Amino acid sequence: MAQFSVGVNKRGRETHVVIWAEEHDFAVVLAKRLTQQGPRFYLLKTAYCLRSHTIRKFTKERDAWRAAQKD
């Protein structure tokens, strides 16, 4: 069974949710979209296979996000 990691990051003014299938080195990035009433939906931003440098980057960002959630 595949293990998934989920994290949130900011890129410029956008908030993204990253869903990473670690076993398959594949990620899906969702962009949080706002309406006048507030957050309403997520839009598929991109999906791609990860290379080793991107895996290191995702791991670092995921771990930082998880640590911030525990505070």
Biopython code that builds the backbone (N, CA, C, O; Angstrom):
import numpy as np
from Bio.PDB.StructureBuilder import StructureBuilder

atoms = [
    (1, "MET", "N", (0.842, -1.182, 0.000)),
    (1, "MET", "CA", (0.000, 0.000, 0.000)),
    (1, "MET", "C", (0.885, 1.241, 0.000)),
    (1, "MET", "O", (1.833, 1.336, 0.779)),
    (2, "ALA", "N", (0.578, 2.171, -0.858)),
    (2, "ALA", "CA", (1.384, 3.387, -0.999)),
    (2, "ALA", "C", (1.187, 4.307, 0.197)),
    (2, "ALA", "O", (0.094, 4.411, 0.754)),
    (3, "GLN", "N", (2.280, 4.973, 0.577)),
    (3, "GLN", "CA", (2.212, 5.963, 1.644)),
    (3, "GLN", "C", (2.170, 7.350, 1.017)),
    (3, "GLN", "O", (2.917, 7.650, 0.086)),
    (4, "PHE", "N", (1.293, 8.180, 1.540)),
    (4, "PHE", "CA", (1.144, 9.537, 1.043)),
    (4, "PHE", "C", (1.559, 10.528, 2.113)),
    (4, "PHE", "O", (1.270, 10.344, 3.296)),
    (5, "SER", "N", (2.241, 11.585, 1.684)),
    (5, "SER", "CA", (2.560, 12.706, 2.554)),
    (5, "SER", "C", (1.786, 13.902, 2.035)),
    (5, "SER", "O", (1.639, 14.095, 0.828)),
    (6, "VAL", "N", (1.296, 14.697, 2.965)),
    (6, "VAL", "CA", (0.558, 15.899, 2.601)),
    (6, "VAL", "C", (1.210, 17.076, 3.306)),
    (6, "VAL", "O", (1.566, 16.991, 4.481)),
    (7, "GLY", "N", (1.364, 18.165, 2.583)),
    (7, "GLY", "CA", (1.915, 19.378, 3.166)),
    (7, "GLY", "C", (1.327, 20.596, 2.495)),
    (7, "GLY", "O", (0.748, 20.512, 1.412)),
    (8, "VAL", "N", (1.482, 21.729, 3.151)),
    (8, "VAL", "CA", (0.995, 22.995, 2.616)),
    (8, "VAL", "C", (2.189, 23.921, 2.490)),
    (8, "VAL", "O", (3.034, 23.980, 3.383)),
    (9, "ASN", "N", (2.259, 24.650, 1.375)),
    (9, "ASN", "CA", (3.328, 25.633, 1.217)),
    (9, "ASN", "C", (2.789, 26.874, 0.523)),
    (9, "ASN", "O", (1.718, 26.853, -0.083)),
    (10, "LYS", "N", (3.543, 27.938, 0.624)),
    (10, "LYS", "CA", (3.193, 29.200, -0.029)),
    (10, "LYS", "C", (4.204, 29.451, -1.136)),
    (10, "LYS", "O", (5.409, 29.298, -0.934)),
    (11, "ARG", "N", (3.718, 29.831, -2.288)),
    (11, "ARG", "CA", (4.542, 30.232, -3.412)),
    (11, "ARG", "C", (4.010, 31.588, -3.860)),
    (11, "ARG", "O", (2.957, 31.677, -4.492)),
    (12, "GLY", "N", (4.746, 32.632, -3.529)),
    (12, "GLY", "CA", (4.237, 33.965, -3.825)),
    (12, "GLY", "C", (2.991, 34.215, -3.001)),
    (12, "GLY", "O", (3.017, 34.094, -1.776)),
    (13, "ARG", "N", (1.891, 34.566, -3.671)),
    (13, "ARG", "CA", (0.623, 34.810, -2.968)),
    (13, "ARG", "C", (-0.279, 33.596, -2.958)),
    (13, "ARG", "O", (-1.380, 33.658, -2.413)),
    (14, "GLU", "N", (0.151, 32.502, -3.541)),
    (14, "GLU", "CA", (-0.684, 31.300, -3.617)),
    (14, "GLU", "C", (-0.352, 30.304, -2.514)),
    (14, "GLU", "O", (0.801, 30.166, -2.107)),
    (15, "THR", "N", (-1.373, 29.622, -2.045)),
    (15, "THR", "CA", (-1.216, 28.531, -1.087)),
    (15, "THR", "C", (-1.443, 27.226, -1.831)),
    (15, "THR", "O", (-2.437, 27.067, -2.539)),
    (16, "HIS", "N", (-0.505, 26.287, -1.664)),
    (16, "HIS", "CA", (-0.597, 24.997, -2.350)),
    (16, "HIS", "C", (-0.660, 23.857, -1.346)),
    (16, "HIS", "O", (-0.050, 23.905, -0.277)),
    (17, "VAL", "N", (-1.409, 22.840, -1.718)),
    (17, "VAL", "CA", (-1.420, 21.576, -0.986)),
    (17, "VAL", "C", (-0.684, 20.578, -1.867)),
    (17, "VAL", "O", (-1.036, 20.380, -3.030)),
    (18, "VAL", "N", (0.339, 19.952, -1.300)),
    (18, "VAL", "CA", (1.133, 18.969, -2.036)),
    (18, "VAL", "C", (0.788, 17.583, -1.500)),
    (18, "VAL", "O", (0.905, 17.326, -0.302)),
    (19, "ILE", "N", (0.369, 16.706, -2.380)),
    (19, "ILE", "CA", (0.093, 15.306, -2.040)),
    (19, "ILE", "C", (1.158, 14.486, -2.746)),
    (19, "ILE", "O", (1.240, 14.462, -3.974)),
    (20, "TRP", "N", (1.968, 13.819, -1.945)),
    (20, "TRP", "CA", (3.145, 13.120, -2.459)),
    (20, "TRP", "C", (3.001, 11.624, -2.211)),
    (20, "TRP", "O", (2.921, 11.188, -1.062)),
    (21, "ALA", "N", (2.969, 10.841, -3.279)),
    (21, "ALA", "CA", (2.971, 9.376, -3.194)),
    (21, "ALA", "C", (4.437, 8.949, -3.131)),
    (21, "ALA", "O", (5.089, 8.767, -4.159)),
    (22, "GLU", "N", (4.942, 8.793, -1.912)),
    (22, "GLU", "CA", (6.377, 8.574, -1.709)),
    (22, "GLU", "C", (6.892, 7.311, -2.393)),
    (22, "GLU", "O", (7.981, 7.314, -2.967)),
    (23, "GLU", "N", (6.133, 6.262, -2.335)),
    (23, "GLU", "CA", (6.565, 4.991, -2.910)),
    (23, "GLU", "C", (6.748, 5.074, -4.426)),
    (23, "GLU", "O", (7.543, 4.339, -5.012)),
    (24, "HIS", "N", (5.999, 5.982, -5.044)),
    (24, "HIS", "CA", (6.035, 6.102, -6.507)),
    (24, "HIS", "C", (6.763, 7.360, -6.977)),
    (24, "HIS", "O", (6.855, 7.607, -8.179)),
    (25, "ASP", "N", (7.284, 8.161, -6.035)),
    (25, "ASP", "CA", (7.975, 9.416, -6.375)),
    (25, "ASP", "C", (7.129, 10.270, -7.316)),
    (25, "ASP", "O", (7.596, 10.742, -8.353)),
    (26, "PHE", "N", (5.877, 10.450, -6.923)),
    (26, "PHE", "CA", (4.933, 11.213, -7.727)),
    (26, "PHE", "C", (4.202, 12.202, -6.838)),
    (26, "PHE", "O", (3.820, 11.861, -5.719)),
    (27, "ALA", "N", (4.000, 13.426, -7.319)),
    (27, "ALA", "CA", (3.326, 14.452, -6.524)),
    (27, "ALA", "C", (2.223, 15.126, -7.320)),
    (27, "ALA", "O", (2.308, 15.283, -8.538)),
    (28, "VAL", "N", (1.187, 15.519, -6.596)),
    (28, "VAL", "CA", (0.092, 16.306, -7.137)),
    (28, "VAL", "C", (0.056, 17.596, -6.331)),
    (28, "VAL", "O", (0.108, 17.568, -5.101)),
    (29, "VAL", "N", (-0.033, 18.723, -7.023)),
    (29, "VAL", "CA", (-0.069, 20.022, -6.356)),
    (29, "VAL", "C", (-1.421, 20.668, -6.636)),
    (29, "VAL", "O", (-1.816, 20.848, -7.788)),
    (30, "LEU", "N", (-2.124, 21.013, -5.553)),
    (30, "LEU", "CA", (-3.417, 21.672, -5.653)),
    (30, "LEU", "C", (-3.279, 23.116, -5.204)),
    (30, "LEU", "O", (-2.636, 23.388, -4.191)),
    (31, "ALA", "N", (-3.872, 24.042, -5.940)),
    (31, "ALA", "CA", (-3.841, 25.459, -5.581)),
    (31, "ALA", "C", (-5.156, 25.817, -4.901)),
    (31, "ALA", "O", (-6.234, 25.541, -5.427)),
    (32, "LYS", "N", (-5.055, 26.435, -3.727)),
    (32, "LYS", "CA", (-6.230, 26.857, -2.978)),
    (32, "LYS", "C", (-6.793, 28.109, -3.644)),
    (32, "LYS", "O", (-6.073, 29.085, -3.855)),
    (33, "ARG", "N", (-8.061, 28.076, -3.968)),
    (33, "ARG", "CA", (-8.707, 29.202, -4.631)),
    (33, "ARG", "C", (-9.725, 29.833, -3.687)),
    (33, "ARG", "O", (-10.461, 29.140, -2.985)),
    (34, "LEU", "N", (-9.748, 31.147, -3.687)),
    (34, "LEU", "CA", (-10.644, 31.895, -2.807)),
    (34, "LEU", "C", (-11.752, 32.545, -3.619)),
    (34, "LEU", "O", (-11.577, 32.883, -4.790)),
    (35, "THR", "N", (-12.893, 32.711, -2.971)),
    (35, "THR", "CA", (-13.991, 33.488, -3.535)),
    (35, "THR", "C", (-14.272, 34.613, -2.548)),
    (35, "THR", "O", (-13.598, 34.719, -1.524)),
    (36, "GLN", "N", (-15.229, 35.427, -2.834)),
    (36, "GLN", "CA", (-15.571, 36.514, -1.913)),
    (36, "GLN", "C", (-16.048, 35.972, -0.568)),
    (36, "GLN", "O", (-15.952, 36.662, 0.447)),
    (37, "GLN", "N", (-16.556, 34.756, -0.555)),
    (37, "GLN", "CA", (-17.035, 34.141, 0.677)),
    (37, "GLN", "C", (-15.924, 33.409, 1.427)),
    (37, "GLN", "O", (-16.175, 32.866, 2.503)),
    (38, "GLY", "N", (-14.718, 33.379, 0.897)),
    (38, "GLY", "CA", (-13.600, 32.695, 1.545)),
    (38, "GLY", "C", (-13.123, 31.517, 0.717)),
    (38, "GLY", "O", (-13.470, 31.402, -0.459)),
    (39, "PRO", "N", (-12.308, 30.616, 1.338)),
    (39, "PRO", "CA", (-11.794, 29.466, 0.583)),
    (39, "PRO", "C", (-12.938, 28.559, 0.150)),
    (39, "PRO", "O", (-13.786, 28.184, 0.959)),
    (40, "ARG", "N", (-12.953, 28.216, -1.111)),
    (40, "ARG", "CA", (-14.062, 27.433, -1.625)),
    (40, "ARG", "C", (-13.667, 26.140, -2.326)),
    (40, "ARG", "O", (-14.413, 25.162, -2.279)),
    (41, "PHE", "N", (-12.514, 26.119, -2.971)),
    (41, "PHE", "CA", (-12.166, 24.919, -3.729)),
    (41, "PHE", "C", (-10.670, 24.871, -3.983)),
    (41, "PHE", "O", (-9.952, 25.846, -3.760)),
    (42, "TYR", "N", (-10.217, 23.722, -4.452)),
    (42, "TYR", "CA", (-8.828, 23.512, -4.826)),
    (42, "TYR", "C", (-8.782, 23.183, -6.306)),
    (42, "TYR", "O", (-9.618, 22.436, -6.816)),
    (43, "LEU", "N", (-7.814, 23.738, -6.980)),
    (43, "LEU", "CA", (-7.646, 23.550, -8.410)),
    (43, "LEU", "C", (-6.359, 22.775, -8.656)),
    (43, "LEU", "O", (-5.327, 23.080, -8.057)),
    (44, "LEU", "N", (-6.411, 21.777, -9.531)),
    (44, "LEU", "CA", (-5.199, 21.038, -9.870)),
    (44, "LEU", "C", (-4.208, 21.993, -10.521)),
    (44, "LEU", "O", (-4.478, 22.553, -11.583)),
    (45, "LYS", "N", (-3.062, 22.174, -9.879)),
    (45, "LYS", "CA", (-2.027, 23.067, -10.405)),
    (45, "LYS", "C", (-1.086, 22.284, -11.317)),
    (45, "LYS", "O", (-0.812, 22.695, -12.444)),
    (46, "THR", "N", (-0.590, 21.138, -10.807)),
    (46, "THR", "CA", (0.317, 20.312, -11.592)),
    (46, "THR", "C", (0.440, 18.943, -10.945)),
    (46, "THR", "O", (0.017, 18.740, -9.807)),
    (47, "ALA", "N", (1.017, 18.016, -11.674)),
    (47, "ALA", "CA", (1.328, 16.679, -11.171)),
    (47, "ALA", "C", (2.558, 16.203, -11.935)),
    (47, "ALA", "O", (2.653, 16.389, -13.148)),
    (48, "TYR", "N", (3.498, 15.589, -11.221)),
    (48, "TYR", "CA", (4.719, 15.171, -11.904)),
    (48, "TYR", "C", (5.506, 14.137, -11.112)),
    (48, "TYR", "O", (5.327, 13.984, -9.903)),
    (49, "CYS", "N", (6.374, 13.438, -11.815)),
    (49, "CYS", "CA", (7.314, 12.508, -11.194)),
    (49, "CYS", "C", (8.450, 13.318, -10.581)),
    (49, "CYS", "O", (8.872, 14.330, -11.141)),
    (50, "LEU", "N", (8.938, 12.877, -9.444)),
    (50, "LEU", "CA", (9.960, 13.630, -8.720)),
    (50, "LEU", "C", (11.352, 13.102, -8.992)),
    (50, "LEU", "O", (11.561, 11.895, -9.115)),
    (51, "ARG", "N", (12.298, 14.015, -9.084)),
    (51, "ARG", "CA", (13.719, 13.673, -9.171)),
    (51, "ARG", "C", (14.312, 13.779, -7.777)),
    (51, "ARG", "O", (13.668, 14.285, -6.858)),
    (52, "SER", "N", (15.533, 13.304, -7.622)),
    (52, "SER", "CA", (16.137, 13.240, -6.285)),
    (52, "SER", "C", (16.220, 14.609, -5.619)),
    (52, "SER", "O", (15.963, 14.708, -4.419)),
    (53, "HIS", "N", (16.571, 15.674, -6.353)),
    (53, "HIS", "CA", (16.672, 16.988, -5.711)),
    (53, "HIS", "C", (15.303, 17.506, -5.280)),
    (53, "HIS", "O", (15.198, 18.197, -4.267)),
    (54, "THR", "N", (14.252, 17.182, -6.035)),
    (54, "THR", "CA", (12.908, 17.602, -5.662)),
    (54, "THR", "C", (12.420, 16.804, -4.462)),
    (54, "THR", "O", (11.707, 17.344, -3.617)),
    (55, "ILE", "N", (12.785, 15.544, -4.371)),
    (55, "ILE", "CA", (12.424, 14.730, -3.208)),
    (55, "ILE", "C", (13.030, 15.335, -1.945)),
    (55, "ILE", "O", (12.361, 15.424, -0.916)),
    (56, "ARG", "N", (14.302, 15.752, -2.022)),
    (56, "ARG", "CA", (14.941, 16.390, -0.859)),
    (56, "ARG", "C", (14.203, 17.677, -0.479)),
    (56, "ARG", "O", (13.968, 17.940, 0.700)),
    (57, "LYS", "N", (13.846, 18.464, -1.474)),
    (57, "LYS", "CA", (13.130, 19.720, -1.236)),
    (57, "LYS", "C", (11.759, 19.450, -0.607)),
    (57, "LYS", "O", (11.388, 20.103, 0.368)),
    (58, "PHE", "N", (11.011, 18.497, -1.157)),
    (58, "PHE", "CA", (9.695, 18.154, -0.618)),
    (58, "PHE", "C", (9.817, 17.637, 0.805)),
    (58, "PHE", "O", (9.011, 17.993, 1.665)),
    (59, "THR", "N", (10.815, 16.803, 1.061)),
    (59, "THR", "CA", (11.010, 16.267, 2.404)),
    (59, "THR", "C", (11.256, 17.391, 3.398)),
    (59, "THR", "O", (10.673, 17.405, 4.482)),
    (60, "LYS", "N", (12.108, 18.322, 3.037)),
    (60, "LYS", "CA", (12.426, 19.452, 3.912)),
    (60, "LYS", "C", (11.182, 20.305, 4.177)),
    (60, "LYS", "O", (10.909, 20.665, 5.322)),
    (61, "GLU", "N", (10.431, 20.628, 3.124)),
    (61, "GLU", "CA", (9.224, 21.441, 3.277)),
    (61, "GLU", "C", (8.155, 20.708, 4.086)),
    (61, "GLU", "O", (7.498, 21.310, 4.936)),
    (62, "ARG", "N", (7.981, 19.417, 3.826)),
    (62, "ARG", "CA", (6.984, 18.632, 4.557)),
    (62, "ARG", "C", (7.322, 18.571, 6.039)),
    (62, "ARG", "O", (6.449, 18.756, 6.886)),
    (63, "ASP", "N", (8.591, 18.310, 6.352)),
    (63, "ASP", "CA", (9.003, 18.216, 7.751)),
    (63, "ASP", "C", (8.839, 19.552, 8.478)),
    (63, "ASP", "O", (8.433, 19.588, 9.639)),
    (64, "ALA", "N", (9.156, 20.649, 7.786)),
    (64, "ALA", "CA", (8.977, 21.977, 8.383)),
    (64, "ALA", "C", (7.492, 22.259, 8.622)),
    (64, "ALA", "O", (7.130, 22.811, 9.661)),
    (65, "TRP", "N", (6.644, 21.892, 7.688)),
    (65, "TRP", "CA", (5.205, 22.110, 7.845)),
    (65, "TRP", "C", (4.659, 21.275, 8.998)),
    (65, "TRP", "O", (3.863, 21.769, 9.797)),
    (66, "ARG", "N", (5.079, 20.017, 9.090)),
    (66, "ARG", "CA", (4.624, 19.156, 10.194)),
    (66, "ARG", "C", (5.070, 19.697, 11.550)),
    (66, "ARG", "O", (4.300, 19.673, 12.510)),
    (67, "ALA", "N", (6.310, 20.185, 11.633)),
    (67, "ALA", "CA", (6.822, 20.747, 12.884)),
    (67, "ALA", "C", (5.998, 21.981, 13.282)),
    (67, "ALA", "O", (5.703, 22.177, 14.461)),
    (68, "ALA", "N", (5.635, 22.798, 12.310)),
    (68, "ALA", "CA", (4.842, 23.992, 12.599)),
    (68, "ALA", "C", (3.435, 23.618, 13.076)),
    (68, "ALA", "O", (2.841, 24.347, 13.870)),
    (69, "GLN", "N", (2.901, 22.494, 12.601)),
    (69, "GLN", "CA", (1.564, 22.055, 13.011)),
    (69, "GLN", "C", (1.542, 21.599, 14.466)),
    (69, "GLN", "O", (0.506, 21.682, 15.126)),
    (70, "LYS", "N", (2.671, 21.118, 14.968)),
    (70, "LYS", "CA", (2.759, 20.606, 16.347)),
    (70, "LYS", "C", (2.846, 21.741, 17.367)),
    (70, "LYS", "O", (2.541, 21.536, 18.542)),
    (71, "ASP", "N", (3.256, 22.930, 16.934)),
    (71, "ASP", "CA", (3.397, 24.060, 17.863)),
    (71, "ASP", "C", (2.065, 24.577, 18.327)),
    (71, "ASP", "O", (2.009, 25.524, 19.110)),
]
sb = StructureBuilder()
sb.init_structure("model")
sb.init_model(0)
sb.init_chain("A")
sb.init_seg("    ")
for serial, (resi, resn, name, xyz) in enumerate(atoms, 1):
    if name == "N":
        sb.init_residue(resn, " ", resi, " ")
    sb.init_atom(name, np.array(xyz, "f"), 0.0, 1.0, " ", f" {name:<3s}", serial, name[0])
structure = sb.get_structure()
